[in-house]
């Protein structure tokens, strides 16, 4: 079965981003077994608290206008929107700085989180840097220059990983050292993204950007700050609630166990999903104009289910044993947390690349409603767990509520795009059944108690190879792409797009 040019181009663009994403996560995961033996769970928990606050703030620092950069047909309008996004980022960061000065001292009254207080002043700075990265990334997405985003991701992760290891070797094994590395990596990411995207962006700023046109476009895309910004804020807040609330309601150590598990599992998923998101969003804009949005959405969802089935079922089977083998005995509980969170992360991975359909379909209101529901149910879940004094109950309720709400949201967006619910269930069933078939040997060894540091890797390679073979058989498009990549590697040639 031949692949159409549109499909080939999309797979190629995703491959470019996944190349950088794969290297990024290889660096991150490769450094974690070292860092987990240098830094205690409390240090990870304090760093996770800081990162969660920054992530929440950065989700709306541009008021979501950066998403509009890829929408207009005229390049002059795209340049004006990019500048509008930059202005919003500066203004929001200044407001955030004022809030930190006003309310930051209150954190010093909490003995458990007092060590984070000296770093609060950096929150507006890091938020602004991430906002600039988002603007440059969307500009590169408009130009289909996805390799540039990969360079930025790798630079950030390499700086964070090597800096954290260096700090640990030097004896600085506190949460503050990890926070400083996050600040540094954000600066490096901003410099890299600016150096790669700024030349093409700045070429049109001097003669095309006007305050009047920026205001006109701000009004034209007003649904982004009115609906999508609140939706994004609530979604990001709900995702980042656990490290915040676990640190406050239980302890930084509990938050650290969650943070390491979430970082190892969810971060790679977010990067991969984000790579698909960047490409899908750009293609979906064109597909809506052509009347083929449903076909694109269905094909993308199919690729996602094939990509996600194996890793998440693998985590459900091996969570605690995996974390004990890789990160050390003190992190076994983190693996148990990952088992609990896997169903939710499965839904998040499927839904994240598709969530921006609400912008394309102009149904931002439902996105706002869904994210409000996510925030309320998750906050309630964690508070019930805290009331019962059991973080496991808190995470079970957190994960369960996420599955229900994300499931509804995915169904709504796909139906609105023209993909029926029955087709979604069929796609998911195929992914899960293929994963079950390929993971049978590993599951048997886990049940029989034969899973250890010596048998783990060979079993993973065997099951992974089996899964890839099954996917290639059931999906000729992906199989052809995999064979193309293998042939190019053998000939030491760059992969075609």
C-alpha positions as CSV (number, residue, x, y, z in Angstrom):
1,X,0.0,0.0,0.0
2,X,1.6,3.3,-1.1
3,X,1.8,6.3,1.2
4,X,0.3,9.5,-0.1
5,X,2.5,12.5,-0.2
6,X,0.6,14.2,2.6
7,X,1.0,11.2,4.9
8,X,4.6,10.8,4.0
9,X,5.3,14.4,4.7
10,X,3.5,14.3,8.0
11,X,5.3,11.1,9.1
12,X,8.6,12.7,8.1
13,X,7.9,15.9,10.1
14,X,6.9,13.8,13.1
15,X,10.1,11.8,12.6
16,X,12.2,14.9,12.7
17,X,10.7,16.1,16.0
18,X,10.8,12.6,17.4
19,X,14.4,12.3,16.5
20,X,15.1,15.3,18.8
21,X,12.6,14.1,21.3
22,X,14.1,10.6,21.4
23,X,17.6,12.0,22.0
24,X,16.2,14.4,24.6
25,X,14.5,11.7,26.6
26,X,17.5,9.4,26.2
27,X,19.6,12.1,27.9
28,X,16.9,12.6,30.6
29,X,16.3,8.9,31.3
30,X,20.0,8.1,31.0
31,X,20.8,10.6,33.7
32,X,18.0,9.7,36.1
33,X,19.6,6.5,37.5
34,X,22.6,8.6,38.4
35,X,20.6,11.5,39.8
36,X,18.3,9.2,41.8
37,X,21.3,7.9,43.7
38,X,22.7,11.4,44.3
39,X,19.5,13.3,45.3
40,X,16.9,12.2,47.9
41,X,13.1,12.2,47.1
42,X,12.8,15.4,49.1
43,X,15.2,17.3,46.7
44,X,13.1,16.0,43.7
45,X,10.0,17.1,45.5
46,X,11.2,20.7,46.1
47,X,12.4,21.0,42.5
48,X,9.1,19.6,41.3
49,X,7.2,22.2,43.3
50,X,9.2,25.0,41.5
51,X,8.8,23.4,38.1
52,X,5.0,22.9,38.6
53,X,4.5,26.6,39.4
54,X,6.6,27.7,36.4
55,X,4.8,25.3,34.1
56,X,1.4,26.6,35.1
57,X,2.4,30.2,34.6
58,X,4.1,29.5,31.3
59,X,0.9,27.8,29.9
60,X,-0.7,31.3,29.6
61,X,2.2,33.7,29.5
62,X,1.4,34.5,25.8
63,X,-2.3,34.4,26.4
64,X,-2.3,31.5,23.9
65,X,-1.8,33.9,21.0
66,X,1.2,31.8,20.0
67,X,-1.1,29.2,18.7
68,X,-2.5,31.7,16.1
69,X,0.9,32.1,14.5
70,X,0.3,29.2,12.1
71,X,-3.3,30.1,11.3
72,X,-3.2,33.2,8.9
73,X,-2.3,32.7,5.3
74,X,-0.5,36.0,5.1
75,X,3.1,36.0,6.5
76,X,2.7,39.6,7.6
77,X,-0.2,38.6,9.8
78,X,1.8,35.8,11.3
79,X,4.7,38.1,12.1
80,X,2.3,40.5,13.8
81,X,0.8,37.7,15.9
82,X,4.3,36.6,16.9
83,X,5.1,40.1,18.2
84,X,1.7,40.3,19.9
85,X,2.6,37.1,21.7
86,X,5.9,38.5,22.8
87,X,4.2,41.6,24.2
88,X,1.8,39.5,26.1
89,X,4.6,37.4,27.5
90,X,6.5,40.5,28.8
91,X,3.3,42.0,30.4
92,X,2.2,38.8,32.1
93,X,5.7,38.2,33.4
94,X,5.8,41.6,34.9
95,X,2.5,41.0,36.6
96,X,3.8,37.7,37.9
97,X,6.9,39.4,39.3
98,X,4.6,41.7,41.3
99,X,2.6,38.8,42.6
100,X,5.8,37.0,43.7
101,X,7.0,40.1,45.6
102,X,3.6,40.4,47.3
103,X,2.9,36.8,48.2
104,X,6.2,35.1,48.1
105,X,7.1,35.7,51.8
106,X,4.0,33.7,52.8
107,X,5.8,30.5,51.6
108,X,8.6,31.1,54.1
109,X,6.1,30.4,56.9
110,X,5.7,26.7,55.8
111,X,8.7,24.8,57.2
112,X,8.4,22.1,54.6
113,X,8.7,24.5,51.6
114,X,10.9,27.2,53.1
115,X,13.8,26.0,51.0
116,X,12.0,26.9,47.8
117,X,11.3,30.6,48.8
118,X,14.7,32.1,47.7
119,X,14.0,30.8,44.1
120,X,10.6,32.3,43.7
121,X,11.9,35.5,42.2
122,X,13.1,33.4,39.3
123,X,9.6,32.2,38.4
124,X,8.7,35.3,36.2
125,X,12.1,35.1,34.5
126,X,11.8,31.4,33.6
127,X,8.2,31.9,32.6
128,X,9.2,34.6,30.1
129,X,12.0,32.5,28.7
130,X,9.6,29.6,28.1
131,X,7.1,32.0,26.5
132,X,9.7,33.0,24.0
133,X,10.6,29.4,23.3
134,X,6.9,28.7,22.6
135,X,6.7,31.7,20.2
136,X,9.8,30.6,18.3
137,X,8.6,27.0,18.1
138,X,5.3,28.0,16.6
139,X,7.1,30.2,14.1
140,X,9.3,27.2,13.1
141,X,6.1,25.1,12.9
142,X,4.6,27.5,10.5
143,X,7.7,27.2,8.3
144,X,7.8,23.4,8.7
145,X,11.3,23.8,10.3
146,X,10.7,21.1,12.9
147,X,14.4,20.2,13.1
148,X,15.1,23.5,14.8
149,X,12.7,22.6,17.7
150,X,14.6,19.3,18.1
151,X,17.9,21.2,18.5
152,X,16.3,23.4,21.2
153,X,14.9,20.4,23.1
154,X,18.2,18.6,23.1
155,X,20.1,21.7,24.2
156,X,17.8,22.2,27.1
157,X,17.8,18.6,28.3
158,X,21.6,18.2,27.9
159,X,22.2,21.4,30.0
160,X,19.8,20.3,32.7
161,X,21.1,16.7,32.9
162,X,24.8,17.4,32.8
163,X,24.4,20.4,35.2
164,X,22.5,18.4,37.7
165,X,25.0,15.5,37.6
166,X,27.9,18.0,38.0
167,X,26.1,19.6,41.0
168,X,25.7,16.1,42.6
169,X,29.3,15.2,42.1
170,X,30.3,18.5,43.7
171,X,28.2,17.6,46.7
172,X,25.4,20.1,46.1
173,X,22.6,17.5,46.4
174,X,19.7,19.8,47.4
175,X,16.5,20.8,45.7
176,X,18.0,24.2,45.2
177,X,20.7,22.8,42.9
178,X,18.1,21.0,40.8
179,X,16.1,24.3,40.6
180,X,19.1,26.2,39.4
181,X,19.7,23.7,36.7
182,X,16.1,24.2,35.5
183,X,16.6,27.9,35.4
184,X,19.9,27.5,33.4
185,X,18.4,25.1,30.9
186,X,15.5,27.5,30.2
187,X,18.0,30.2,29.4
188,X,19.9,27.9,27.1
189,X,16.7,26.9,25.4
190,X,15.6,30.5,24.8
191,X,19.0,31.4,23.3
192,X,19.0,28.4,21.0
193,X,15.4,28.9,19.8
194,X,16.1,32.6,19.3
195,X,19.2,32.0,17.3
196,X,17.5,29.5,15.0
197,X,14.1,31.3,14.5
198,X,14.9,35.0,14.9
199,X,16.6,35.6,11.5
200,X,13.5,34.6,9.5
201,X,11.1,36.2,12.0
202,X,12.9,39.5,12.3
203,X,13.1,39.9,8.5
204,X,9.5,41.0,8.4
205,X,9.2,42.8,11.7
206,X,10.6,46.2,10.7
207,X,8.4,46.8,7.7
208,X,5.3,44.7,8.5
209,X,4.5,45.1,12.2
210,X,2.3,47.8,13.4
211,X,0.5,48.3,16.7
212,X,-2.8,48.8,14.8
213,X,-2.5,45.5,13.0
214,X,-1.5,43.7,16.2
215,X,-4.6,45.0,17.9
216,X,-6.8,44.0,15.0
217,X,-5.4,40.5,15.1
218,X,-5.7,40.4,18.9
219,X,-9.4,41.1,18.4
220,X,-9.8,38.6,15.6
221,X,-8.3,35.8,17.6
222,X,-9.8,36.9,20.9
223,X,-11.2,33.5,21.6
224,X,-7.7,32.3,22.4
225,X,-7.3,34.5,25.5
226,X,-11.0,34.4,26.4
227,X,-11.5,30.6,26.2
228,X,-8.3,28.8,25.3
229,X,-6.0,30.5,27.8
230,X,-8.3,29.6,30.7
231,X,-8.7,26.1,29.3
232,X,-4.9,25.7,29.0
233,X,-4.3,27.2,32.4
234,X,-6.8,24.8,34.1
235,X,-5.5,21.8,32.2
236,X,-1.9,22.6,33.1
237,X,-2.8,23.4,36.7
238,X,-4.7,20.1,37.0
239,X,-1.8,18.1,35.6
240,X,0.7,19.9,38.0
241,X,-1.5,19.7,41.1
242,X,0.0,16.5,42.4
243,X,3.6,17.8,43.1
244,X,2.1,21.0,44.5
245,X,-0.6,19.5,46.7
246,X,1.4,16.4,47.7
247,X,4.2,18.6,48.9
248,X,1.8,20.8,50.9
249,X,-0.7,18.1,52.1
250,X,1.8,15.3,52.7
251,X,5.5,16.0,52.4
252,X,8.2,16.9,49.8
253,X,9.4,13.3,49.9
254,X,6.0,12.0,48.7
255,X,6.0,14.7,46.0
256,X,9.5,13.6,45.0
257,X,8.4,10.0,44.6
258,X,5.6,11.1,42.4
259,X,7.8,13.6,40.5
260,X,10.4,11.0,39.5
261,X,7.8,8.6,38.4
262,X,5.9,11.3,36.4
263,X,9.1,12.6,34.9
264,X,10.3,9.2,33.7
265,X,7.0,8.2,32.2
266,X,5.0,11.3,31.4
267,X,7.7,13.6,30.1
268,X,8.7,11.3,27.3
269,X,5.0,10.9,26.5
270,X,4.6,14.7,26.5
271,X,7.5,15.2,24.2
272,X,6.4,12.6,21.7
273,X,2.8,13.8,22.0
274,X,4.0,17.4,21.6
275,X,6.0,16.5,18.5
276,X,2.9,14.9,17.0
277,X,0.9,17.9,18.2
278,X,3.2,20.4,16.4
279,X,2.8,18.6,13.1
280,X,-0.8,17.6,13.4
281,X,-1.9,21.2,14.3
282,X,-0.2,22.6,11.2
283,X,-1.7,19.8,9.0
284,X,-5.1,20.1,10.5
285,X,-5.4,23.8,9.6
286,X,-4.8,22.9,5.9
287,X,-7.1,19.8,6.2
288,X,-10.0,21.8,7.4
289,X,-9.7,24.0,4.4
290,X,-9.6,21.0,2.1
291,X,-12.5,19.2,3.9
292,X,-10.3,16.2,4.9
293,X,-10.0,16.9,8.7
294,X,-11.8,13.7,9.7
295,X,-9.4,11.6,7.6
296,X,-6.4,13.3,9.2
297,X,-7.8,13.0,12.7
298,X,-8.6,9.3,12.3
299,X,-5.2,8.5,10.9
300,X,-3.4,10.4,13.6
301,X,-5.4,8.7,16.3
302,X,-4.6,5.4,14.8
303,X,-0.8,6.1,14.8
304,X,-1.1,7.3,18.4
305,X,-2.8,4.1,19.6
306,X,-0.2,1.9,17.9
307,X,2.6,4.1,19.5
308,X,1.2,4.2,23.0
309,X,-0.2,0.7,23.6
310,X,3.0,-1.1,24.3
311,X,4.8,1.3,26.7
312,X,1.8,1.9,29.0
313,X,0.8,-1.7,29.3
314,X,4.5,-2.5,30.0
315,X,4.5,0.0,32.9
316,X,1.3,-1.5,34.3
317,X,3.0,-4.9,34.4
318,X,6.5,-3.9,35.6
319,X,6.2,-0.6,37.5
320,X,7.6,-1.3,41.0
321,X,10.2,-3.8,39.7
322,X,11.3,-1.5,36.9
323,X,11.9,1.4,39.3
324,X,13.7,-0.7,41.9
325,X,16.1,-2.1,39.2
326,X,16.8,1.1,37.4
327,X,16.7,3.8,40.2
328,X,17.4,2.0,43.4
329,X,15.3,0.5,46.2
330,X,14.2,3.8,47.7
331,X,12.3,4.5,44.5
332,X,10.2,1.3,44.3
333,X,7.1,3.2,45.6
334,X,7.5,5.6,42.7
335,X,7.0,2.6,40.4
336,X,3.8,1.7,42.2
337,X,2.6,5.3,41.7
338,X,3.3,4.9,38.0
339,X,1.1,1.8,37.8
340,X,-1.8,3.8,39.3
341,X,-1.2,6.7,36.9
342,X,-0.8,4.7,33.7
343,X,-4.5,4.6,32.6
344,X,-4.6,8.4,32.9
345,X,-1.4,9.0,31.1
346,X,-2.6,6.7,28.3
347,X,-5.6,8.9,27.8
348,X,-3.5,12.1,28.1
349,X,-1.1,10.8,25.4
350,X,-4.0,10.1,23.0
351,X,-5.8,13.3,23.7
352,X,-3.0,15.9,23.9
353,X,-2.1,16.0,20.2
354,X,-5.8,16.2,19.3
355,X,-6.8,18.8,22.0
356,X,-6.0,21.8,19.7
357,X,-8.8,20.7,17.4
358,X,-11.0,22.9,19.6
359,X,-9.1,25.9,18.2
360,X,-9.5,24.7,14.6
361,X,-13.2,23.7,15.1
362,X,-13.8,26.9,17.0
363,X,-15.3,25.1,20.0
364,X,-13.0,26.6,22.7
365,X,-15.9,26.7,25.1
366,X,-16.0,22.9,25.5
367,X,-12.3,22.9,26.1
368,X,-12.7,25.4,28.8
369,X,-15.5,23.3,30.4
370,X,-13.5,20.1,30.2
371,X,-10.4,21.6,31.8
372,X,-12.5,23.2,34.5
373,X,-13.9,19.8,35.3
374,X,-10.4,18.2,35.2
375,X,-9.2,20.8,37.7
376,X,-12.1,20.4,40.1
377,X,-12.2,16.6,40.1
378,X,-8.4,16.3,40.5
379,X,-8.2,18.9,43.3
380,X,-11.1,17.1,45.0
381,X,-9.4,13.7,44.5
382,X,-6.2,14.9,46.2
383,X,-8.0,16.6,49.0
384,X,-10.1,13.5,49.7
385,X,-6.8,11.5,49.8
386,X,-5.3,14.0,52.2
387,X,-8.4,13.9,54.4
388,X,-8.0,10.1,54.5
389,X,-4.3,10.5,55.1
390,X,-3.4,8.2,52.2
391,X,-1.5,9.4,49.1
392,X,-2.3,6.1,47.2
393,X,-6.1,6.8,47.5
394,X,-5.4,10.4,46.3
395,X,-3.6,9.2,43.2
396,X,-6.2,6.5,42.4
397,X,-9.0,9.0,42.5
398,X,-6.8,11.5,40.5
399,X,-6.1,9.0,37.8
400,X,-9.7,7.7,37.6
401,X,-11.2,11.1,37.2
402,X,-8.6,11.9,34.5
403,X,-9.6,8.8,32.5
404,X,-13.3,9.7,32.6
405,X,-12.9,13.3,31.6
406,X,-10.2,12.8,29.0
407,X,-12.2,10.0,27.4
408,X,-15.2,12.2,27.0
409,X,-13.1,15.0,25.6
410,X,-11.4,12.8,23.0
411,X,-14.8,11.3,21.9
412,X,-16.3,14.8,21.5
413,X,-13.5,16.3,19.4
414,X,-13.2,13.2,17.2
415,X,-17.0,13.1,16.6
416,X,-16.9,16.8,15.8
417,X,-14.2,16.1,13.3
418,X,-16.3,13.3,11.7
419,X,-14.8,10.2,13.4
420,X,-17.5,8.0,15.1
421,X,-17.0,6.6,18.6
422,X,-17.0,3.0,17.4
423,X,-14.0,3.6,15.2
424,X,-12.1,5.1,18.2
425,X,-12.9,2.0,20.3
426,X,-11.7,-0.2,17.5
427,X,-8.4,1.7,17.2
428,X,-7.8,1.5,21.0
429,X,-8.6,-2.2,21.1
430,X,-6.1,-3.0,18.3
431,X,-3.3,-1.1,20.2
432,X,-4.0,-2.9,23.5
433,X,-4.4,-6.4,21.9
434,X,-1.1,-6.0,20.0
435,X,0.6,-4.9,23.2
436,X,-0.9,-7.8,25.2
437,X,0.2,-10.3,22.6
438,X,3.8,-9.0,22.6
439,X,4.2,-8.6,26.4
440,X,3.1,-12.1,27.3
441,X,6.6,-13.4,28.0
442,X,7.4,-10.5,30.3
443,X,4.1,-10.7,32.1
444,X,4.7,-14.4,32.7
445,X,8.1,-13.8,34.2
446,X,6.7,-11.0,36.4
447,X,4.0,-13.3,37.7
448,X,6.4,-16.1,38.3
449,X,8.9,-13.9,40.1
450,X,11.7,-14.3,37.5
451,X,11.9,-10.6,36.6
452,X,15.2,-9.2,37.8
453,X,18.1,-7.1,36.6
454,X,19.5,-9.9,34.5
455,X,16.3,-11.0,32.7
456,X,14.7,-7.6,32.4
457,X,16.6,-6.2,29.4
458,X,16.5,-9.3,27.2
459,X,12.7,-9.7,27.8
460,X,12.1,-6.0,27.0
461,X,14.1,-6.4,23.7
462,X,12.2,-9.6,22.8
463,X,8.8,-8.1,23.5
464,X,9.6,-4.8,21.9
465,X,10.8,-6.4,18.7
466,X,7.7,-8.6,18.7
467,X,5.5,-5.5,19.0
468,X,7.2,-3.6,16.2
469,X,6.8,-6.6,14.0
470,X,3.1,-6.9,14.7
471,X,2.6,-3.1,14.2
472,X,4.4,-3.3,10.8
473,X,2.2,-6.2,9.7
474,X,-1.1,-4.5,10.7
475,X,-0.1,-1.0,9.5
476,X,1.6,-1.0,6.0
477,X,2.1,2.7,6.2
478,X,4.2,2.6,9.4
479,X,5.9,-0.6,8.2
480,X,7.1,1.1,5.1
481,X,8.3,4.0,7.0
482,X,10.2,1.8,9.5
483,X,11.8,-0.2,6.6
484,X,12.8,3.1,5.0
485,X,14.5,4.3,8.2
486,X,16.4,1.0,8.6
487,X,17.6,1.1,5.0
488,X,18.8,4.7,5.3
489,X,20.6,3.8,8.5
490,X,22.3,0.9,6.9
491,X,23.4,3.1,4.0
492,X,24.3,5.9,6.5
493,X,22.0,8.3,4.6
494,X,19.6,10.9,6.0
495,X,16.0,9.8,6.3
496,X,13.7,11.2,3.7
497,X,10.7,13.3,4.7
